[in-house]
């Protein structure tokens, strides 16, 4: 999809847009949730045991004059992927009951925190509500929490949040952003004791590979 207009372009138009508007953002749809076969794939992936859900942090795209990134609410011209706002929890918990609220919250908090925690010790204090952990908390109404973002308006804020706390300080109160409060700090590998990194096995050299007709590799031992 060509995000400046919302047009789902055919290949010739995409090629023309690359020539005339090379800096424009596009959204590539691999699966269509309105198609039953594709919906079953999405359902299985998101409800599979151990699946985690986290944002890929799509960049903000400014199609016209650049605005202050700290301004709120964001301008209507701002482009960002709608999934940044998140909407899976309301569907799988409230609308179809395919997942419990506890499971949905775990997949968006503790689960993602566990992935990098061996290399980023600060993540051992994330996604947990217990003594000694960071006071990063979200208070929401499970009956009303929802997203409002669309592919044409990806920056529309979600609602249903009574409070969002970062390091114990309120950054959202009753769906309103507290602009003067910026308590967040980056979590990096340098924020804790260095650990010996795992050594990956060497990649096979090209002369040991055979390429099948479908494009996959066969590696000779």
N, C-alpha and C positions, 0 to 999 in steps of 0.2 A: 504494500500500500504506500502510495506517495503521500507522506504526511502533510505537506503544506495545503493540500486540497482534499485529502481523504479518498482520492481516486484509487481504485484497485486497477492498476495499469496492466495492460498486456505488454508482452516483451518488446515489441517495436517502440512503444511509447517510453518504456523504461530506458532503452538505449538512447532515445532522443533527449530524455531528461538528463541523462548522464553528460550529454554534450552541452546542454543549455543551462543546467542547474546542478553542477557536479557536487556542490556542498549540501544539497538537500538531504534530509533524513528519509529513510524508508523503513517499513516494517515488513518483514518476510514471514508469511504465515505457512508454517509447516503442517499444522493440524487445524481443522475447522470444527469448533465445538458445536456448530449447528448440524453437523453430519454425524449420524448415529455411530458409524464405525470409528470415526475420529474421537468422538466423545467417550467411547469405551476405552480407548487407549489412554486418554487423559485421566479418566477415572481410575484406571488400574495403576497408573504411575503415581498419582497423588495419594491413593489410599494404600499403596503397597507398604508392608511393614518396614520401618526404618527410613522411609522417605522424609527428606527435609525440604522446607520451602524458605527461600530467602531471596532478596532482591539482587539483581545483577547490576544495580546502580547505573542505569542508563543516563547518559549525560543530558544536561539541559541544552535544548537547541533554540537559538534566538534567530528567527527568520528575518527580523528587521533590526532596528536599532537596539543595541544591547541595553538591558535594564539592570538595575541593582539586584544581584542575586539574593540579597537579604530582605528585599521588599516583600510585603504580604498584604493582600493575597497576590499570587503570581499573576502576571498579565495574561490575557486570553491568547495572545500570540505565542506564548511559550509552548514548545513541543517537547514531549517526553513520553516514553512508552506507558500506556495506561496501567500495565501490570505493576508499575512502581507503587501505585496506590494500594494494590492488593485487593483481591476479592474472593479468594478461594475459600476462606473460612466460612463466610456467610453461606456459600452454596453447599459445602459438604457437611456443615454442622446444622445450620438452621433450616435450609430449604429441602435437603434430601436426607438428613440424619445418617449419612454414611460414615460419620466420624464423631467421636465424642468431643466435647469442648476441651477436655484435658489433653487429648491426643492432638488436636489442632494447635493448641498453644505450645505444646512441646515441640512440634515440628517447625515452629517459627521462632523458637527461643533456645531451649536447651540443646536441641538437636544440632542446629547450625553452630552453636558455641563449642560443641565437642569436636567438631571436625578439625579446627586449627589449634586446639589447646595444647598439644604436645610441642608445637613450635612457637606458639604465642601464649605464654603462661597467663597473661592478663585475661584470656578467654575462660580460664577456670573460675573466674568471678562473675561471668556473664550467664544469663539464662537460668539463674538459680535464685530462689528466695530463701536465704538462710544467712546466719551470722557470718560476717566476714566477706560477704559478696557485695558487689556494687549495687546500689539502690537504683537500678534502672527498672522502672515499673510502669505498667500500663493498666489503667482502670477504665473498663468499657462496659457498655450495656449490651449483653448478648442478643437482646431482642431488637435493638435498633442499629447496631454497628453496621456500616455499609460503605461501599465506595461509590463515587459519583463520576469517576474519570471515564473518558471515552477515548477512542483512537484519535479523534479530532481535538479533544480537550483533556489531554493526559495529566494535567496538573491540578485538576479540580480536587480539593481536599476531601478526605473521607470524614464521616461524622459518626457519632455514637461514643465519643471518647470523653469521659469525665475528667481524666487527668493522664498526663504522660510525665513521668519523672526520670530525669537523667542525673545520676550521682546524687539522688535525693532532692533535687530541685525541680520545680514544676516548669516544664517547657510548653505544655498544652493544658489549658483549663477550659472545660466545657466547649471543646472543639475549637477554641481560639488559641492561636500561637502566641506565646509570650516572647516578644521580639528581643527584649533586653536581657534575656537569660540564655547564656551560651556556655553551659557547664561541660559539654562533651569534650573528651580527649581521645586522640587516636590510640588504638591498641596495636602495638607492633611487637615484633620479636625482641626488640631491645628493651621492652618494658619489664622484663624478668630475666632470670638467669639463663645464660646461653646453654643450649642443649646440642649435643652432637647430632648433626643432621643425618638422616638415613641415606645410605648410599644406594642409588638405583643401579640395577644391572646394566651393563653396556648395551647400547643399541646394536642390532646386527648390521654389518656392513652391506652395502648394496649388492656385492657379488654373491651374498648368501641368501638373497631374496629371489623368489619366483612370484610373479604376479598372475593371479587367476584372471579369467575372462571377466569376472564380476568386479574386479578392482581390488580384491583382498590379497594379502600376502601369505605366502607359504615360506617359512624360514627353515632352512636346512640346518640341522644340528651337527 
